[in-house]
Amino acid sequence: MEETENTENTAVEPERAVKPKKEKKEKKGLFSDAVDHSLLIYVILASLCGIVAVNSASAGIEGHYRYVIVQSAAFLLGMAAMTALTFFNYKYLDKLRFVFLGAAVALLAVVLVIGKIRGGTQGWLAVGPLNLQPAEIAKLCFIITMSCHLARVHESVNKPKTLIFLLLHLGIYVGLILLQPDFGTAMVFVVIFCAELFFAGISLKYVFGTLGAAALASPIIWFLLKPHQRGRLLSFINPESDPTGTGYHVLQSKLAMGSGQIWGRGYLKGPQTQYGYLPERQTDFIFSSIGEEFGFVGCVIIAALLFLIIYRCFKDAVDSRHEPMGMFICVGVGAMMFFHTFENIGMCLGLMPITGIPLPFVSYGGSSMLTCCAAIGLVQSVITRRRRTKFDI
């Protein structure tokens, strides 16, 4: 009887059907795991801060809502361009490198003929009610064409013949920019070029040789500068020497930033900004306007967002070192953002000469906003290609 009971107790229960686990749906679009979400968030936050700052900086200008509308529209178009480029295979750009070169040269040549003059620079094209700055588009074209060029020759970058052709490539862009003349924008191209050469492994002998040649050529460059450009450099050294002329911009900028102290005077309450004492307050000196109304804290937040964007670009460049073209694109974009940020903030603080270079994502300007967003789109394209390849493996 006991054996019968044990047999009944140990009877095998029927196996339960195991339900298959539901596979997680792959996120698409900008929510995809292949996208650098940190970089995307920093860009959106910086752009939104820029729109808020433009609204205040242009408040005292007649029809100031136009500035806010244009900046907002440029941001939305820029986000659309960024999204499209994020999921575009950047390697196809190599086949179009001569198209980008031709387009950039054509735009820079046309502006020399029919362009509008502002601040002594013939650098704007009137497109209906809007003003297009071809130099901004040319920066993006240069990053693409130079990255394609270096991807092909980076292993022989220290050969004189290779360097000569690379310098000729740079010279096409810089030469046309200097004819406007726009020395500040020309420097952006030089910085992008030097950064990409550094990542390509350029020898230090060329670096020191270039620095020496630049020092020797500085007197010649000085005499080639236009009077207003010399004035800007002299005002940088001693703005008090001409407080109502060339030094006016720097002095008003420093006064605005200093009056903001730690927390600022309050939104729409900065006298230098609202009463129009601060020149170019919605474009070149918008960082000074932010310093006046949001103080040191506001400046730190904007600077932190921009330097986080720059950090992500260079980090992605290092992570993409096994894909030369992708690495050089990330380096070029990071170098462009770095020089714009460093020069603009330094200019507002009186630590750098006035060059008219906008603050990325913050300064008013449709061309600048579209270019910056498209540039980040290229970086995202490099990231998504690398991560998708990694996931596939």
Buried (B, 14 or more C-beta within 10 A) or exposed (E): EEEEEEEEEEEEEEEEEEEEEEEEEEEEEBEBEBBBEEBBEBBBBBBEBBBBBBBBBBBBEEEBEEBBEBBBEBBEBBBBBBBEBBBBEBBEBBEBBEEBBEBBBEBBEEBEEEBBEEEBBBBBBEEEEEBBBBBBBBBBBBBBBBBBBBBBBBEEBBEEEBBEEBEEBBEBBBEBBBBBBBBBBBBBBBBBBBBBBEBBEBEEEBEEEBEEEEEEEEEEEEEEBEEEBEBBBBBBEEBEEBEEEBBBBBBBBBBBBEBBEEEBBEBEEBBBBBEEBBBBBBBBBBBBBBBBBBBBEBBEBBBEBBBBBBBBBBBBBEBBEEBBBBBBBBBBBBBBBBBBBBBBBBBBBBEBBBBBBBBBBBBBBBBBBBBBBBBBBBBBBBBBBBBBEEEEE
